[in-house]
Amino acid sequence: MSQYDVAIVGAGIAGASLAAEIAPHARVLILEGEDQPGYHATGRSAAFWSETYGGPDIQPLVTASGDFLHNPPAEMGGESFLSPRGELFIAQRDDRAVIDGFVAKFAALGVMLDEVDPAAYCPGLRPEWTDALYDDGCCDIDVARLHGAYLTAARRAGAELVCDAAVTGLSRHGHWTITTRAGVFTADVLVNAAGAWAEAVGIMAGAPPTGIAPLRRTMVQLRVDPPAPMTLPLVRDAHERFYFKPESGGRIWLSPHDEIATDPCDAAPEEIDVAIAIDKLDSAVDWRVTAVERRWAGLRTFAPDRRPVYGFDPAVPGLFWCAGQGGFGIQTAPAASKIAAAMLMGMPVDPMAAHLDPERYSIRRFRG
């Protein structure tokens, strides 16, 4: 058996970005349970970068990641992973307090939002939606290219990727012995970047439960009449009950912003959730849905306090957590991977993330 310094369980955006950061300094193995990386959460993302999406605990990671995503280094392709979209928060007449609270909360974090006439940004918006905030910094993310760039950078630095390698057994006697469907591997450090399976992998490694759990979210691709213009911003209800954004050919991507507790699985949408999504869209705009072209669901995995979880587990020597990114792992990956790499390798934090507090996201907050 080959001996690795670090074995990362999971090749989604969390595992791939961390591997790219540490591979120049260690012999790294990435174990992916599926036959392709990013199958569950990364590959099913709604694909946008927003400083307000995820709330104040997530915003520092998002903001710190912005410059990298706009201007990636040459080794990551050198071409921006972001394209302008804009974001419109809409509220009804009785929701003025929600708008005021939203403005105050993010102004305190340095994120400024403009009050606008929502009808000027979203044609067909129903008249009861009277108040709105606009953020011109919101962007679409090229998720597949970003994920692929991290995997390429990791492999270029010597990391090895093994797919169809779901972990079936873990033991530690000075180093980790990792039994998988693809064979048995050994490593000094085990990184739990297993997404929806992170709690199960942690328990298999001997860690106490942390409460990390997956929640299912539904997405639908619709054709609407009149066709949605590509200039339409990402539209979010101020109460976070739905969001939609344009796609090519006049289509939209729509989510009912659902969070349905589920076991780790290959998530699939329920018909009732698709119907709820369309009903919520109808409450906002007077467009006619002419076709439901696609429907899918992804798993967003959260810790109990909804902050990501990084760091060495004080209860299990050699077990490092990189989990609980929720639905924000892609837009936070550049800064989050810098923090995690510094914690894992004992290196100084990259200047991109040097102002962030790693303890805010440490596994130690669940270990008394």
C-alpha positions, 0 to 999 in steps of 0.5 A: 500500500502507498503511504500518503501524508493526507487522504481527503475523503470527497472530491467536491469543491471542498476537497478539491480546493483544499487539495490544490492548496496543500498538494505542493507541500504534502503527498495527497490522495483524494478519495471520491465515492462516485465515479466522477467528482462533484456529482452531488452538491457541487454539480447541482449548484445554482451557481451564483456569488452573492455577498448577502447569500448565507448571512453574516457568518458566511459573508466574510468568506464570500467577500474574501473570495471575490478578488480570487474569483474575479482575477484568478492566478495563471495556474488557475486559468487566469480567466474570471470565474464570475460574470455580472448578474446583479441581485434584486431582493423583493418585498411586499408592502407589509415587509418594510421592517424586513428590508430595513433590517437587511440593509442595516445588517449588511451595512454593518459588514461593509456591504451596501445595497441600493433601494430601487423600484423593483418593477424597473428590474423585473418585468412582469412583477406583480404590483404588491411587490413594492420594495426592493434592494439591488446589489450590482456585485452579484455574479454568476459562477462558472462552477464546472470550470472552477471545480475543474481548475482546482482538481487540475491544480491539485493533480499538477502538484502531485495529488492523486485522485481515485474515484468510485472509492466510497469509504467502507472502513477506517482504523488508526494505529499510528496512521490511518488505514482507509478501506474503500471500494477501490482498495485500501490506502494509508495516510497520516492525516484523514480529511473529512470533506465528505459533504452530506456523508461527513457525519457518517465518515466522522463517526466511522473515524471514531468522532463524537457526533457533531450534528452535521446533516444534509438538507434537500433543495429543489431546482426547476428549469422552466420556459416562461412566456414572455421569455425571461431576458438575460438581463434579469438579475437574480431575484430573491424574496426578502423572506427567503421563500424563493429565488429565480435567475435567467438561463439561455433561451428565455428560460429561468432557474427557480428554487422554492428555497426549501430545506428538507431534512434527508439522509445522505443520498442521490437526491431527487426532487419531489413533485410537490416541491416542484409544484410549490416552486411554481406556485411561489413564482406565480405569486411574484410575476405574471409570467405563464409557465409553458414547460417544466424542462428539468428538475433536480435536487441537491444536498446542502449540508449544515452544522447546527449553527450553519457555519462551516466546520474546519480543523483537527478534531481534538477528540480523534488524533489525525482527523481533520474536518472540512465540512458543513459548507451548506449551499455556500461552498463554491462561492467561499472556496478560495478563502475557505481553502486557504484557512483550512490549508493553514490549519491543516499544514500549520502554515501562515494564513494566505493574505487573502484570508489573513483577516478572517478568524479561523476559530469562528469555523473550528470543529472545537466549538462542538467539542466543549 
